[in-house]
Amino acid sequence: MNQEIAPLLEFARDYLRVNHAPFYMPGHKRGQGIDPEFADLIGNNLFRLDLPELPGLPEAIAVAQELAANAYGADRTWFLVNGSTCGIEAMLLATCQPGDKILLGRNCHKAAIAALILSGAVPVYLETSYDATLDLDLGVTPSTLRSALEAHPEAKAAFVVSPNYFGVCGEIEELVAIAHDRSIPLLVDAAHGAHLHFHPDLPISAVAAGADLVVQSTHKVNAGLTQASMLHLRGNLVGGERVSQALQLVQSTSPSLLLLTSLDVARRQMAVHGKELLGQTLALAEWARSQIHNLPNLDTFDRQQIPTLDPTRLTVMVDRLGITGFDADAILYEQLGVMAEMPTLRQLVFILTFGNTSQDIERLVRALIRLEQARRGQSQGKGLAFVRQSGHQTQEFMTNAKPQPQISPREAFFAKRDRVEFKLACDRISTEIICPYPPGIPVICPGEVITRDAIDFVLAIKQAGGTVNGSSDPTLETIGVVAHNS
Ligand SMILES: Cc1ncc(COP(=O)(O)O)c(C=O)c1O
């Protein structure tokens, strides 16, 4: 297919030329009624193109989606305007009936837990592998998936995250082969992997590896606008009609032309220039790593340690500075003009994309040098002292917690509930998702028994300056638990 064209961009351009009196949505009528201060800030064309359904648009979307399927190596692609979140929900709704078992890495994003609640599928959580030195989740291994399928041959699908927030992709081709041996689909949350297909030095994309349904946040690593994502289908283990029907349940009926157009041009950009653009990003990432390796109290890892790493994701271990990732994040942002994607208790994660200039990368390296120099000879910060004292200085908790669901997430979500003090909720069954954000991996899921360790871990994250969300009480003083008499 000719990947140089962009049908939605053409549609938008043609539409700008149309001169008529608008009696359709949205209410600001091509920007005429928009707040003037907002218009001054943003510019007019954005509002003139802020449109939902229009004559001719469905046809343009269909061609744009076909081009995307062709570019990403899929049999069919859907554009998503509610993020990968709605794609994950649709993947489960399309493959599981209420009560069906699904094998699911417990390192999944909270959207997968929402999908379990919506679909009524029952999770069999898979343990993920963990590297203690790097404090790094390595995802679901082939042997874990194989054993789980032997123990649960009735499972209707398997779901894994690849790449994860740290860029670890795992043995995705083997996972596909194992699932296909049993004729069940492998569903992949590749929210962080929309770029992988476009450079030979990046790990194989889940679509190219043969996964059946793959969701990608185009907005995270490619140039889509925020919330713009794609869902790709391959093979015939999952029916396309079922996916379309599921998407209609979870997507807006007023998809934004701006978001859709951003998906179309992001596809064109990758298909036409991806190799060159990503080649530059890979070179910058390699240079940044080499500089960080020279700093005595900072560290990072590369593909020698983690062969399936996406090198454009840069994790810097900061704990030898005597501070937490949260403290380091605040210093970088407030004093050194650099903003990371995600702090953890021991690390800072930086997302490098082709949007980053060499000046950005130099600024990052300079800031890390200054941070490292400023911390030399300093005593341990309060945050890290607290975290160490509480015994939860690592992500290890997440991989070793082995949560035991008592009832399904859906049953818990709809159960009669008591509200109890969070600190005292030990041994009760949660009705809520409790989740440090980012990375959005729940510490406590609906249906699981709340453990003392889980409570302490969440409190340690909060104390260290992290954000915890998902709870119906934003202060997290209290939590909803299944009522004793329900
Ligand atoms: C692994 C993973 N999956 C899914 C999502 C949700 O993606 P979106 O923000 O596009 O809805 C995220 C968001 O951070 C994520 O990290």
The ligand as a Tripos MOL2 file, in Angstrom:
@<TRIPOS>MOLECULE
LIG
   16    16     1     0     0
SMALL
NO_CHARGES

@<TRIPOS>ATOM
      1 C1          1.3190   -1.1000   30.5470 C.3       1 LIG1
      2 C2          0.1970   -0.1420   30.3250 C.ar      1 LIG1
      3 N1         -0.9430   -0.5780   29.7890 N.ar      1 LIG1
      4 C3         -1.9920    0.2370   29.5550 C.ar      1 LIG1
      5 C4         -1.9330    1.5700   29.8620 C.ar      1 LIG1
      6 C5         -3.1110    2.4550   29.5740 C.3       1 LIG1
      7 O1         -2.8590    3.1560   28.4040 O.3       1 LIG1
      8 P1         -3.6670    4.4630   27.9830 P.3       1 LIG1
      9 O2         -3.1380    5.5810   28.8270 O.co2     1 LIG1
     10 O3         -3.3310    4.6310   26.5280 O.co2     1 LIG1
     11 O4         -5.1080    4.1990   28.2170 O.co2     1 LIG1
     12 C6         -0.7580    2.0860   30.4310 C.ar      1 LIG1
     13 C7         -0.6730    3.5040   30.8060 C.2       1 LIG1
     14 O5          0.2790    3.9810   31.3290 O.2       1 LIG1
     15 C8          0.3270    1.2140   30.6650 C.ar      1 LIG1
     16 O6          1.4740    1.6490   31.2180 O.3       1 LIG1
@<TRIPOS>BOND
     1     1     2 1
     2     2     3 ar
     3     2    15 ar
     4     3     4 ar
     5     4     5 ar
     6     5     6 1
     7     5    12 ar
     8     6     7 1
     9     7     8 1
    10     8     9 2
    11     8    10 1
    12     8    11 1
    13    12    13 1
    14    12    15 ar
    15    13    14 2
    16    15    16 1
@<TRIPOS>SUBSTRUCTURE
     1 LIG1         1 GROUP 0 **** ****
